[in-house]
Amino acid sequence: MMTDAQVHEAARLLREARRHPEYRLVALPDALAPQDAEGSLAIMAAAAEHVRIGGWKVGKLSKTEFFCAPMPAHGIHASGAKLGAGLMRGIESEVAFRIGHGLPPRDHPYSREEVIAAMATAHPAIEVLESAFIDPDVVPRLSNMADSMMHGGFIHGDGLENWHHLDFPEITVTQSIEGLEPMQRTGNPAGDMVTLVEWLANVGSIWAGGLKRGQWVTCGSWTGKTPAPAGAKINVSFPGLGGVEAFYTA
């Protein structure tokens, strides 16, 4: 079990690597690397003490394992945002929800119906991926989890209030990145997105006070991680839901 000092030092190293690319890490030092999910969560939560949480990313690691990470409010932008190079590793095409009323922690779980009722609007979205690590693909998964699973920014399109009729497993997203072949994928690989939000409301967000009105929940990549060339225009569209775009300015 990690000590508080180890947790906060690991969080500091990750923050500094995010702020200053020259401080990016090959890996966390052995004494500071999380050895279990509890350690990853503790480091992630310590890093989040320094930001206002504007939303959450949520997904699955396996059929039975969920994960989530807080999204800092300062990294959330409307469609058309210009993205600097920073530590960008790529983008993911996603569907997100805007929370209409909060789901604070309570002594019994929220039902599926309650979770759906709390999601005021659905949005097409782009998640920007960044990392504190030089090569996150070779870093242990627990360390990537501590680093918010590469979350680096979030861009949302316009919201749809009447989203309940959408058959998400049958929707095909089109992702276009200037300089690359367009990509199309049908359905979210994580499966039922509402199940992801249920877990987030009842388990994943509890340490931060639950889900709050006005926050965002983005539900995992439909397309996987895609590197974005410098200077590229990025466009993502979902039939029946709309589109979102961003510009990678380099």
Phi and psi restraints in degrees (value plus and minus 20) as a CYANA .aco file:
   2 MET   PHI     -96.6   -56.6
   2 MET   PSI     123.7   163.7
   3 THR   PHI     -99.3   -59.3
   3 THR   PSI     143.1   183.1
   4 ASP   PHI     -78.7   -38.7
   4 ASP   PSI     -58.7   -18.7
   5 ALA   PHI     -83.6   -43.6
   5 ALA   PSI     -61.8   -21.8
   6 GLN   PHI     -85.5   -45.5
   6 GLN   PSI     -62.7   -22.7
   7 VAL   PHI     -79.4   -39.4
   7 VAL   PSI     -68.8   -28.8
   8 HIS   PHI     -91.3   -51.3
   8 HIS   PSI     -50.9   -10.9
   9 GLU   PHI     -90.5   -50.5
   9 GLU   PSI     -60.1   -20.1
  10 ALA   PHI     -82.3   -42.3
  10 ALA   PSI     -62.8   -22.8
  11 ALA   PHI     -82.8   -42.8
  11 ALA   PSI     -58.7   -18.7
  12 ARG   PHI     -83.9   -43.9
  12 ARG   PSI     -63.9   -23.9
  13 LEU   PHI     -82.2   -42.2
  13 LEU   PSI     -60.8   -20.8
  14 LEU   PHI     -86.8   -46.8
  14 LEU   PSI     -61.3   -21.3
  15 ARG   PHI     -82.1   -42.1
  15 ARG   PSI     -65.6   -25.6
  16 GLU   PHI     -84.4   -44.4
  16 GLU   PSI     -57.5   -17.5
  17 ALA   PHI     -86.4   -46.4
  17 ALA   PSI     -54.0   -14.0
  18 ARG   PHI     -89.8   -49.8
  18 ARG   PSI     -59.0   -19.0
  19 ARG   PHI     -95.9   -55.9
  19 ARG   PSI     -53.2   -13.2
  20 HIS   PHI    -149.9  -109.9
  20 HIS   PSI      83.0   123.0
  21 PRO   PHI     -73.2   -33.2
  21 PRO   PSI     -48.9    -8.9
  22 GLU   PHI     -89.5   -49.5
  22 GLU   PSI     -33.0     7.0
  23 TYR   PHI    -118.6   -78.6
  23 TYR   PSI     -11.8    28.2
  24 ARG   PHI     -76.5   -36.5
  24 ARG   PSI     129.6   169.6
  25 LEU   PHI    -123.4   -83.4
  25 LEU   PSI     123.3   163.3
  26 VAL   PHI     -89.9   -49.9
  26 VAL   PSI     -62.4   -22.4
  27 ALA   PHI    -186.0  -146.0
  27 ALA   PSI     144.4   184.4
  28 LEU   PHI     -90.1   -50.1
  28 LEU   PSI     124.9   164.9
  29 PRO   PHI     -75.0   -35.0
  29 PRO   PSI     127.7   167.7
  30 ASP   PHI     -71.3   -31.3
  30 ASP   PSI     -60.9   -20.9
  31 ALA   PHI     -90.4   -50.4
  31 ALA   PSI     -36.5     3.5
  32 LEU   PHI    -131.8   -91.8
  32 LEU   PSI     -23.1    16.9
  33 ALA   PHI     -99.8   -59.8
  33 ALA   PSI     109.5   149.5
  34 PRO   PHI     -84.8   -44.8
  34 PRO   PSI     122.1   162.1
  35 GLN   PHI    -126.7   -86.7
  35 GLN   PSI     -24.1    15.9
  36 ASP   PHI    -175.6  -135.6
  36 ASP   PSI     151.5   191.5
  37 ALA   PHI     -82.9   -42.9
  37 ALA   PSI     -51.8   -11.8
  38 GLU   PHI     -82.1   -42.1
  38 GLU   PSI     -61.1   -21.1
  39 GLY   PHI     -86.3   -46.3
  39 GLY   PSI     -61.3   -21.3
  40 SER   PHI     -79.6   -39.6
  40 SER   PSI     -66.1   -26.1
  41 LEU   PHI     -82.9   -42.9
  41 LEU   PSI     -61.3   -21.3
  42 ALA   PHI     -82.0   -42.0
  42 ALA   PSI     -62.4   -22.4
  43 ILE   PHI     -86.5   -46.5
  43 ILE   PSI     -65.9   -25.9
  44 MET   PHI     -79.2   -39.2
  44 MET   PSI     -63.2   -23.2
  45 ALA   PHI     -85.9   -45.9
  45 ALA   PSI     -58.2   -18.2
  46 ALA   PHI     -84.7   -44.7
  46 ALA   PSI     -60.4   -20.4
  47 ALA   PHI     -85.0   -45.0
  47 ALA   PSI     -54.2   -14.2
  48 ALA   PHI     -94.3   -54.3
  48 ALA   PSI     -31.8     8.2
  49 GLU   PHI     -81.9   -41.9
  49 GLU   PSI     -40.6    -0.6
  50 HIS   PHI    -118.3   -78.3
  50 HIS   PSI     -14.5    25.5
  51 VAL   PHI    -156.4  -116.4
  51 VAL   PSI     141.3   181.3
  52 ARG   PHI    -110.6   -70.6
  52 ARG   PSI     107.2   147.2
  53 ILE   PHI     -98.3   -58.3
  53 ILE   PSI      99.9   139.9
  54 GLY   PHI    -121.2   -81.2
  54 GLY   PSI     -28.6    11.4
  55 GLY   PHI     153.0   193.0
  55 GLY   PSI    -188.8  -148.8
  56 TRP   PHI    -160.6  -120.6
  56 TRP   PSI     125.9   165.9
  57 LYS   PHI    -123.6   -83.6
  57 LYS   PSI     121.6   161.6
  58 VAL   PHI    -161.9  -121.9
  58 VAL   PSI     125.6   165.6
  59 GLY   PHI    -186.4  -146.4
  59 GLY   PSI    -187.9  -147.9
  60 LYS   PHI    -141.9  -101.9
  60 LYS   PSI     120.1   160.1
  61 LEU   PHI    -111.5   -71.5
  61 LEU   PSI     -47.4    -7.4
  62 SER   PHI    -176.7  -136.7
  62 SER   PSI    -192.8  -152.8
  63 LYS   PHI     -81.3   -41.3
  63 LYS   PSI     -48.2    -8.2
  64 THR   PHI    -137.3   -97.3
  64 THR   PSI     -29.0    11.0
  65 GLU   PHI    -125.4   -85.4
  65 GLU   PSI     103.7   143.7
  66 PHE   PHI    -122.7   -82.7
  66 PHE   PSI     141.8   181.8
  67 PHE   PHI    -165.8  -125.8
  67 PHE   PSI     139.4   179.4
  68 CYS   PHI    -170.2  -130.2
  68 CYS   PSI     144.1   184.1
  69 ALA   PHI    -171.3  -131.3
  69 ALA   PSI     123.5   163.5
  70 PRO   PHI     -93.8   -53.8
  70 PRO   PSI     126.5   166.5
  71 MET   PHI    -128.1   -88.1
  71 MET   PSI      97.7   137.7
  72 PRO   PHI     -80.5   -40.5
  72 PRO   PSI     119.0   159.0
  73 ALA   PHI     -80.9   -40.9
  73 ALA   PSI     -53.4   -13.4
  74 HIS   PHI     -89.3   -49.3
  74 HIS   PSI     -33.4     6.6
  75 GLY   PHI    -119.9   -79.9
  75 GLY   PSI      -9.9    30.1
  76 ILE   PHI    -120.7   -80.7
  76 ILE   PSI     106.9   146.9
  77 HIS   PHI    -159.0  -119.0
  77 HIS   PSI     135.9   175.9
  78 ALA   PHI     -99.1   -59.1
  78 ALA   PSI     143.5   183.5
  79 SER   PHI     -71.5   -31.5
  79 SER   PSI     121.4   161.4
  80 GLY   PHI      77.7   117.7
  80 GLY   PSI     -18.8    21.2
  81 ALA   PHI     -81.9   -41.9
  81 ALA   PSI     126.9   166.9
  82 LYS   PHI    -121.1   -81.1
  82 LYS   PSI     107.6   147.6
  83 LEU   PHI    -128.6   -88.6
  83 LEU   PSI     105.1   145.1
  84 GLY   PHI     -95.2   -55.2
  84 GLY   PSI     146.3   186.3
  85 ALA   PHI     -83.1   -43.1
  85 ALA   PSI     -71.4   -31.4
  86 GLY   PHI      27.5    67.5
  86 GLY   PSI    -152.2  -112.2
  87 LEU   PHI    -127.4   -87.4
  87 LEU   PSI       7.1    47.1
  88 MET   PHI     -76.3   -36.3
  88 MET   PSI     112.3   152.3
  89 ARG   PHI    -130.9   -90.9
  89 ARG   PSI     -35.1     4.9
  90 GLY   PHI     134.1   174.1
  90 GLY   PSI    -191.4  -151.4
  91 ILE   PHI    -155.1  -115.1
  91 ILE   PSI     140.9   180.9
  92 GLU   PHI    -154.4  -114.4
  92 GLU   PSI     121.4   161.4
  93 SER   PHI    -112.5   -72.5
  93 SER   PSI     108.6   148.6
  94 GLU   PHI    -163.2  -123.2
  94 GLU   PSI     146.5   186.5
  95 VAL   PHI    -131.4   -91.4
  95 VAL   PSI     114.0   154.0
  96 ALA   PHI    -146.5  -106.5
  96 ALA   PSI     139.8   179.8
  97 PHE   PHI    -141.1  -101.1
  97 PHE   PSI     127.3   167.3
  98 ARG   PHI    -124.2   -84.2
  98 ARG   PSI     110.3   150.3
  99 ILE   PHI     -99.3   -59.3
  99 ILE   PSI     103.1   143.1
 100 GLY   PHI    -106.2   -66.2
 100 GLY   PSI     -54.7   -14.7
 101 HIS   PHI    -164.9  -124.9
 101 HIS   PSI     129.6   169.6
 102 GLY   PHI     -88.8   -48.8
 102 GLY   PSI     137.1   177.1
 103 LEU   PHI    -146.3  -106.3
 103 LEU   PSI      57.9    97.9
 104 PRO   PHI     -91.8   -51.8
 104 PRO   PSI     141.7   181.7
 105 PRO   PHI     -77.6   -37.6
 105 PRO   PSI     122.1   162.1
 106 ARG   PHI    -168.6  -128.6
 106 ARG   PSI     154.8   194.8
 107 ASP   PHI    -104.8   -64.8
 107 ASP   PSI     -20.8    19.2
 108 HIS   PHI    -160.1  -120.1
 108 HIS   PSI     130.2   170.2
 109 PRO   PHI     -86.0   -46.0
 109 PRO   PSI     131.4   171.4
 110 TYR   PHI     -94.7   -54.7
 110 TYR   PSI     120.0   160.0
 111 SER   PHI     -99.2   -59.2
 111 SER   PSI     145.9   185.9
 112 ARG   PHI     -77.9   -37.9
 112 ARG   PSI     -61.8   -21.8
 113 GLU   PHI     -84.2   -44.2
 113 GLU   PSI     -59.5   -19.5
 114 GLU   PHI     -87.0   -47.0
 114 GLU   PSI     -59.0   -19.0
 115 VAL   PHI     -86.2   -46.2
 115 VAL   PSI     -65.1   -25.1
 116 ILE   PHI     -80.0   -40.0
 116 ILE   PSI     -62.8   -22.8
 117 ALA   PHI     -83.7   -43.7
 117 ALA   PSI     -47.6    -7.6
 118 ALA   PHI    -100.2   -60.2
 118 ALA   PSI     -36.2     3.8
 119 MET   PHI    -108.6   -68.6
 119 MET   PSI      80.5   120.5
 120 ALA   PHI     -90.6   -50.6
 120 ALA   PSI     -60.7   -20.7
 121 THR   PHI    -162.9  -122.9
 121 THR   PSI     133.1   173.1
 122 ALA   PHI    -129.7   -89.7
 122 ALA   PSI     127.0   167.0
 123 HIS   PHI    -160.7  -120.7
 123 HIS   PSI     123.7   163.7
 124 PRO   PHI     -91.1   -51.1
 124 PRO   PSI     125.4   165.4
 125 ALA   PHI    -168.3  -128.3
 125 ALA   PSI     137.2   177.2
 126 ILE   PHI    -142.7  -102.7
 126 ILE   PSI     105.8   145.8
 127 GLU   PHI    -119.7   -79.7
 127 GLU   PSI     109.6   149.6
 128 VAL   PHI    -109.6   -69.6
 128 VAL   PSI     114.7   154.7
 129 LEU   PHI    -125.5   -85.5
 129 LEU   PSI     110.8   150.8
 130 GLU   PHI    -157.2  -117.2
 130 GLU   PSI     146.8   186.8
 131 SER   PHI    -169.9  -129.9
 131 SER   PSI     128.6   168.6
 132 ALA   PHI     -99.6   -59.6
 132 ALA   PSI     -28.7    11.3
 133 PHE   PHI    -124.0   -84.0
 133 PHE   PSI     125.6   165.6
 134 ILE   PHI     -81.1   -41.1
 134 ILE   PSI     -63.0   -23.0
 135 ASP   PHI    -155.1  -115.1
 135 ASP   PSI      69.7   109.7
 136 PRO   PHI     -84.9   -44.9
 136 PRO   PSI     -38.1     1.9
 137 ASP   PHI     -90.0   -50.0
 137 ASP   PSI     -37.3     2.7
 138 VAL   PHI    -129.1   -89.1
 138 VAL   PSI     -18.5    21.5
 139 VAL   PHI    -105.5   -65.5
 139 VAL   PSI     123.5   163.5
 140 PRO   PHI     -74.0   -34.0
 140 PRO   PSI     124.2   164.2
 141 ARG   PHI     -76.0   -36.0
 141 ARG   PSI     -58.3   -18.3
 142 LEU   PHI     -82.6   -42.6
 142 LEU   PSI     -54.1   -14.1
 143 SER   PHI     -91.3   -51.3
 143 SER   PSI     -59.3   -19.3
 144 ASN   PHI     -83.9   -43.9
 144 ASN   PSI     -56.9   -16.9
 145 MET   PHI     -82.9   -42.9
 145 MET   PSI     -61.6   -21.6
 146 ALA   PHI     -81.9   -41.9
 146 ALA   PSI     -50.3   -10.3
 147 ASP   PHI    -111.9   -71.9
 147 ASP   PSI      12.2    52.2
 148 SER   PHI      39.1    79.1
 148 SER   PSI      11.2    51.2
 149 MET   PHI      29.2    69.2
 149 MET   PSI      24.7    64.7
 150 MET   PHI      48.9    88.9
 150 MET   PSI      -3.9    36.1
 151 HIS   PHI     -84.9   -44.9
 151 HIS   PSI     111.9   151.9
 152 GLY   PHI    -152.0  -112.0
 152 GLY   PSI     -32.3     7.7
 153 GLY   PHI     150.4   190.4
 153 GLY   PSI     145.9   185.9
 154 PHE   PHI    -166.6  -126.6
 154 PHE   PSI     108.6   148.6
 155 ILE   PHI    -144.0  -104.0
 155 ILE   PSI     110.0   150.0
 156 HIS   PHI    -139.4   -99.4
 156 HIS   PSI     125.6   165.6
 157 GLY   PHI    -107.8   -67.8
 157 GLY   PSI    -194.4  -154.4
 158 ASP   PHI     -83.6   -43.6
 158 ASP   PSI     133.7   173.7
 159 GLY   PHI    -112.7   -72.7
 159 GLY   PSI     131.5   171.5
 160 LEU   PHI    -136.6   -96.6
 160 LEU   PSI      98.0   138.0
 161 GLU   PHI     -93.1   -53.1
 161 GLU   PSI     -63.9   -23.9
 162 ASN   PHI    -109.8   -69.8
 162 ASN   PSI      47.7    87.7
 163 TRP   PHI    -114.3   -74.3
 163 TRP   PSI     -29.0    11.0
 164 HIS   PHI     -85.9   -45.9
 164 HIS   PSI     -41.7    -1.7
 165 HIS   PHI    -100.9   -60.9
 165 HIS   PSI     -31.5     8.5
 166 LEU   PHI     -90.5   -50.5
 166 LEU   PSI     112.4   152.4
 167 ASP   PHI    -115.7   -75.7
 167 ASP   PSI      62.0   102.0
 168 PHE   PHI     -75.5   -35.5
 168 PHE   PSI     -60.2   -20.2
 169 PRO   PHI     -81.1   -41.1
 169 PRO   PSI     -38.9     1.1
 170 GLU   PHI    -123.7   -83.7
 170 GLU   PSI     -21.0    19.0
 171 ILE   PHI    -104.2   -64.2
 171 ILE   PSI     116.2   156.2
 172 THR   PHI    -125.5   -85.5
 172 THR   PSI      98.0   138.0
 173 VAL   PHI    -103.4   -63.4
 173 VAL   PSI     125.8   165.8
 174 THR   PHI    -136.4   -96.4
 174 THR   PSI     100.9   140.9
 175 GLN   PHI    -132.4   -92.4
 175 GLN   PSI     100.9   140.9
 176 SER   PHI    -139.6   -99.6
 176 SER   PSI     103.2   143.2
 177 ILE   PHI    -142.7  -102.7
 177 ILE   PSI     101.4   141.4
 178 GLU   PHI     -73.1   -33.1
 178 GLU   PSI     107.6   147.6
 179 GLY   PHI      76.1   116.1
 179 GLY   PSI     -27.3    12.7
 180 LEU   PHI    -144.1  -104.1
 180 LEU   PSI     140.1   180.1
 181 GLU   PHI     -88.1   -48.1
 181 GLU   PSI     117.3   157.3
 182 PRO   PHI     -78.6   -38.6
 182 PRO   PSI     131.5   171.5
 183 MET   PHI    -143.2  -103.2
 183 MET   PSI     118.9   158.9
 184 GLN   PHI    -147.8  -107.8
 184 GLN   PSI     117.4   157.4
 185 ARG   PHI    -161.6  -121.6
 185 ARG   PSI     123.8   163.8
 186 THR   PHI    -128.8   -88.8
 186 THR   PSI     103.2   143.2
 187 GLY   PHI      58.6    98.6
 187 GLY   PSI     134.7   174.7
 188 ASN   PHI    -104.4   -64.4
 188 ASN   PSI     104.9   144.9
 189 PRO   PHI     -77.7   -37.7
 189 PRO   PSI     -44.7    -4.7
 190 ALA   PHI     -94.8   -54.8
 190 ALA   PSI     -30.4     9.6
 191 GLY   PHI      71.5   111.5
 191 GLY   PSI    -154.5  -114.5
 192 ASP   PHI     -88.1   -48.1
 192 ASP   PSI      89.1   129.1
 193 MET   PHI     -87.3   -47.3
 193 MET   PSI     -51.3   -11.3
 194 VAL   PHI     -84.0   -44.0
 194 VAL   PSI     -55.7   -15.7
 195 THR   PHI     -80.5   -40.5
 195 THR   PSI     -57.6   -17.6
 196 LEU   PHI     -81.7   -41.7
 196 LEU   PSI     -64.6   -24.6
 197 VAL   PHI     -89.5   -49.5
 197 VAL   PSI     -55.4   -15.4
 198 GLU   PHI     -77.7   -37.7
 198 GLU   PSI     -69.0   -29.0
 199 TRP   PHI     -81.4   -41.4
 199 TRP   PSI     -61.8   -21.8
 200 LEU   PHI     -81.1   -41.1
 200 LEU   PSI     -64.2   -24.2
 201 ALA   PHI     -86.6   -46.6
 201 ALA   PSI     -58.5   -18.5
 202 ASN   PHI    -113.6   -73.6
 202 ASN   PSI     -39.4     0.6
 203 VAL   PHI    -152.6  -112.6
 203 VAL   PSI     -80.6   -40.6
 204 GLY   PHI     -83.0   -43.0
 204 GLY   PSI     -56.5   -16.5
 205 SER   PHI    -117.6   -77.6
 205 SER   PSI     -17.1    22.9
 206 ILE   PHI     -79.3   -39.3
 206 ILE   PSI     -59.9   -19.9
 207 TRP   PHI     -82.4   -42.4
 207 TRP   PSI     -42.2    -2.2
 208 ALA   PHI    -124.5   -84.5
 208 ALA   PSI      -4.8    35.2
 209 GLY   PHI      70.4   110.4
 209 GLY   PSI      -5.1    34.9
 210 GLY   PHI      60.6   100.6
 210 GLY   PSI    -190.4  -150.4
 211 LEU   PHI    -107.6   -67.6
 211 LEU   PSI     117.4   157.4
 212 LYS   PHI    -140.4  -100.4
 212 LYS   PSI     130.0   170.0
 213 ARG   PHI     -74.7   -34.7
 213 ARG   PSI     113.1   153.1
 214 GLY   PHI      71.7   111.7
 214 GLY   PSI     -35.7     4.3
 215 GLN   PHI     -93.1   -53.1
 215 GLN   PSI     144.6   184.6
 216 TRP   PHI    -128.7   -88.7
 216 TRP   PSI     132.0   172.0
 217 VAL   PHI    -151.3  -111.3
 217 VAL   PSI      96.8   136.8
 218 THR   PHI    -129.7   -89.7
 218 THR   PSI     115.6   155.6
 219 CYS   PHI    -130.4   -90.4
 219 CYS   PSI      21.5    61.5
 220 GLY   PHI      68.0   108.0
 220 GLY   PSI     135.8   175.8
 221 SER   PHI     -98.8   -58.8
 221 SER   PSI     114.8   154.8
 222 TRP   PHI    -104.0   -64.0
 222 TRP   PSI     -41.8    -1.8
 223 THR   PHI    -136.9   -96.9
 223 THR   PSI     -27.3    12.7
 224 GLY   PHI      58.7    98.7
 224 GLY   PSI     154.9   194.9
 225 LYS   PHI     -94.3   -54.3
 225 LYS   PSI     107.2   147.2
 226 THR   PHI    -146.2  -106.2
 226 THR   PSI      99.2   139.2
 227 PRO   PHI     -81.4   -41.4
 227 PRO   PSI     121.9   161.9
 228 ALA   PHI    -132.0   -92.0
 228 ALA   PSI      99.4   139.4
 229 PRO   PHI     -83.2   -43.2
 229 PRO   PSI     126.2   166.2
 230 ALA   PHI     -76.5   -36.5
 230 ALA   PSI     115.2   155.2
 231 GLY   PHI      65.2   105.2
 231 GLY   PSI     -17.1    22.9
 232 ALA   PHI    -100.7   -60.7
 232 ALA   PSI     128.4   168.4
 233 LYS   PHI    -113.5   -73.5
 233 LYS   PSI     115.9   155.9
 234 ILE   PHI    -137.9   -97.9
 234 ILE   PSI     109.3   149.3
 235 ASN   PHI    -153.9  -113.9
 235 ASN   PSI     113.7   153.7
 236 VAL   PHI    -149.8  -109.8
 236 VAL   PSI     112.8   152.8
 237 SER   PHI    -159.2  -119.2
 237 SER   PSI     121.7   161.7
 238 PHE   PHI    -142.9  -102.9
 238 PHE   PSI     102.4   142.4
 239 PRO   PHI     -76.9   -36.9
 239 PRO   PSI     111.7   151.7
 240 GLY   PHI      64.8   104.8
 240 GLY   PSI     -33.6     6.4
 241 LEU   PHI    -135.7   -95.7
 241 LEU   PSI     -51.8   -11.8
 242 GLY   PHI      92.4   132.4
 242 GLY   PSI    -187.2  -147.2
 243 GLY   PHI    -151.4  -111.4
 243 GLY   PSI     150.4   190.4
 244 VAL   PHI    -169.0  -129.0
 244 VAL   PSI     125.4   165.4
 245 GLU   PHI    -158.9  -118.9
 245 GLU   PSI     138.1   178.1
 246 ALA   PHI    -168.7  -128.7
 246 ALA   PSI     143.4   183.4
 247 PHE   PHI    -146.5  -106.5
 247 PHE   PSI     104.0   144.0
 248 TYR   PHI    -113.4   -73.4
 248 TYR   PSI      83.4   123.4
 249 THR   PHI    -101.8   -61.8
 249 THR   PSI     -36.2     3.8
